[in-house]
Amino acid sequence: MNLSCAQFSRAGQRDSNQDALGYTITDDYACFVVSDGVSGDPGSEIASRCAVEQILHRAQHSGRTLAQTLLECIEEAHAAILAMQQRDRERGRMSATVVALFIDRRHDIAQWVHLGDSRLYRFARGALIEQTRDHSVRQQLLDAGLPGDGVNPAWLHMALGMRGQIAPAISPPHALEDGDVFLLCTDGLWQSVAEDALEDRLRVVHTVDDWAVLIEHEAIRHSRSAPHADNYSALAVWAGSPQNVTLARVRARRAS
């Protein structure tokens, strides 16, 4: 199945950009990665770049199942960041969130993994049908049925490079269908662009590049009005011909 993608990464109102992203597409597989250095920790921009580079490298040299590859990628990225902390004590607390999407192009299977609050959104026929759950204190409270109002959504309890055990969240494998759309992004993006806006923009475009442009425009508008707007980055992935599937559904809805 054909894959197309588009990406952007901006500093927002910050002095530097600690986000990193990258992807690889071959005849056999594809790997897409977005990572965000945890703010306030010196060297976190190095941690996010390390995460992306390590995961893309591991993906190229893995002959195991998707689930095994996903776990290995996260464990090796985590170990690499911990090793850098040991070599450079001034950056001994650098850490990063990460989300990665793997696609087996031989069998049209998609699977993803994340750690922290970088997210993956999955769309089908123009509708949001699934998203990852953050490894944040606020999400823990909500999962426990407790109020999360007033709790900083950026307070994380797991990320690459953090002390203690990590338990990356790995999705079940999903059969890829024509029209499937994925958005991988950092918290600076999902906190500034509403989910319904992502859907609305998806339903009016014909290319992944146009969708990314509209999403970025929304993020820029928010960043200009927020004096401390965070870095924001996104990687959009289209499988098959989402524009045909989505627009056909929109036309059918309008006709009914």
PEHU-V466463 format. One record per residue. N is the residue number from 1. RES is the residue in one letter. SS is DSSP state (helix for helix, strand for strand, loop for the rest). Layout:
BEGIN
N/RES/SS ; N/RES/SS
END
This chain:
BEGIN
1/M/loop ; 2/N/loop ; 3/L/strand ; 4/S/strand ; 5/C/strand ; 6/A/strand ; 7/Q/strand ; 8/F/strand ; 9/S/strand ; 10/R/strand ; 11/A/loop ; 12/G/loop ; 13/Q/loop ; 14/R/loop ; 15/D/loop ; 16/S/loop ; 17/N/loop ; 18/Q/loop ; 19/D/strand ; 20/A/strand ; 21/L/strand ; 22/G/strand ; 23/Y/strand ; 24/T/strand ; 25/I/strand ; 26/T/loop ; 27/D/loop ; 28/D/loop ; 29/Y/strand ; 30/A/strand ; 31/C/strand ; 32/F/strand ; 33/V/strand ; 34/V/strand ; 35/S/strand ; 36/D/strand ; 37/G/strand ; 38/V/loop ; 39/S/loop ; 40/G/loop ; 41/D/loop ; 42/P/loop ; 43/G/loop ; 44/S/helix ; 45/E/helix ; 46/I/helix ; 47/A/helix ; 48/S/helix ; 49/R/helix ; 50/C/helix ; 51/A/helix ; 52/V/helix ; 53/E/helix ; 54/Q/helix ; 55/I/helix ; 56/L/helix ; 57/H/helix ; 58/R/helix ; 59/A/helix ; 60/Q/helix ; 61/H/loop ; 62/S/loop ; 63/G/loop ; 64/R/loop ; 65/T/loop ; 66/L/helix ; 67/A/helix ; 68/Q/helix ; 69/T/helix ; 70/L/helix ; 71/L/helix ; 72/E/helix ; 73/C/helix ; 74/I/helix ; 75/E/helix ; 76/E/helix ; 77/A/helix ; 78/H/helix ; 79/A/helix ; 80/A/helix ; 81/I/helix ; 82/L/helix ; 83/A/helix ; 84/M/helix ; 85/Q/helix ; 86/Q/helix ; 87/R/helix ; 88/D/loop ; 89/R/helix ; 90/E/helix ; 91/R/helix ; 92/G/loop ; 93/R/loop ; 94/M/loop ; 95/S/loop ; 96/A/strand ; 97/T/strand ; 98/V/strand ; 99/V/strand ; 100/A/strand ; 101/L/strand ; 102/F/strand ; 103/I/strand ; 104/D/strand ; 105/R/loop ; 106/R/loop ; 107/H/loop ; 108/D/loop ; 109/I/strand ; 110/A/strand ; 111/Q/strand ; 112/W/strand ; 113/V/strand ; 114/H/strand ; 115/L/strand ; 116/G/loop ; 117/D/loop ; 118/S/loop ; 119/R/strand ; 120/L/strand ; 121/Y/strand ; 122/R/strand ; 123/F/strand ; 124/A/strand ; 125/R/loop ; 126/G/loop ; 127/A/strand ; 128/L/strand ; 129/I/strand ; 130/E/strand ; 131/Q/strand ; 132/T/loop ; 133/R/loop ; 134/D/loop ; 135/H/loop ; 136/S/strand ; 137/V/helix ; 138/R/helix ; 139/Q/helix ; 140/Q/helix ; 141/L/helix ; 142/L/helix ; 143/D/helix ; 144/A/loop ; 145/G/loop ; 146/L/loop ; 147/P/loop ; 148/G/loop ; 149/D/loop ; 150/G/loop ; 151/V/loop ; 152/N/loop ; 153/P/loop ; 154/A/loop ; 155/W/loop ; 156/L/strand ; 157/H/loop ; 158/M/loop ; 159/A/loop ; 160/L/strand ; 161/G/loop ; 162/M/loop ; 163/R/loop ; 164/G/loop ; 165/Q/loop ; 166/I/loop ; 167/A/loop ; 168/P/loop ; 169/A/strand ; 170/I/strand ; 171/S/loop ; 172/P/loop ; 173/P/loop ; 174/H/strand ; 175/A/strand ; 176/L/loop ; 177/E/loop ; 178/D/loop ; 179/G/loop ; 180/D/loop ; 181/V/strand ; 182/F/strand ; 183/L/strand ; 184/L/strand ; 185/C/strand ; 186/T/loop ; 187/D/helix ; 188/G/helix ; 189/L/helix ; 190/W/helix ; 191/Q/loop ; 192/S/loop ; 193/V/loop ; 194/A/loop ; 195/E/helix ; 196/D/helix ; 197/A/helix ; 198/L/helix ; 199/E/helix ; 200/D/helix ; 201/R/helix ; 202/L/helix ; 203/R/loop ; 204/V/loop ; 205/V/loop ; 206/H/loop ; 207/T/loop ; 208/V/helix ; 209/D/helix ; 210/D/helix ; 211/W/helix ; 212/A/helix ; 213/V/helix ; 214/L/helix ; 215/I/helix ; 216/E/helix ; 217/H/helix ; 218/E/helix ; 219/A/helix ; 220/I/helix ; 221/R/helix ; 222/H/helix ; 223/S/helix ; 224/R/helix ; 225/S/helix ; 226/A/loop ; 227/P/loop ; 228/H/loop ; 229/A/loop ; 230/D/loop ; 231/N/loop ; 232/Y/strand ; 233/S/strand ; 234/A/strand ; 235/L/strand ; 236/A/strand ; 237/V/strand ; 238/W/strand ; 239/A/strand ; 240/G/loop ; 241/S/loop ; 242/P/helix ; 243/Q/helix ; 244/N/helix ; 245/V/helix ; 246/T/helix ; 247/L/helix ; 248/A/helix ; 249/R/helix ; 250/V/helix ; 251/R/helix ; 252/A/helix ; 253/R/helix ; 254/R/helix ; 255/A/helix ; 256/S/loop
END
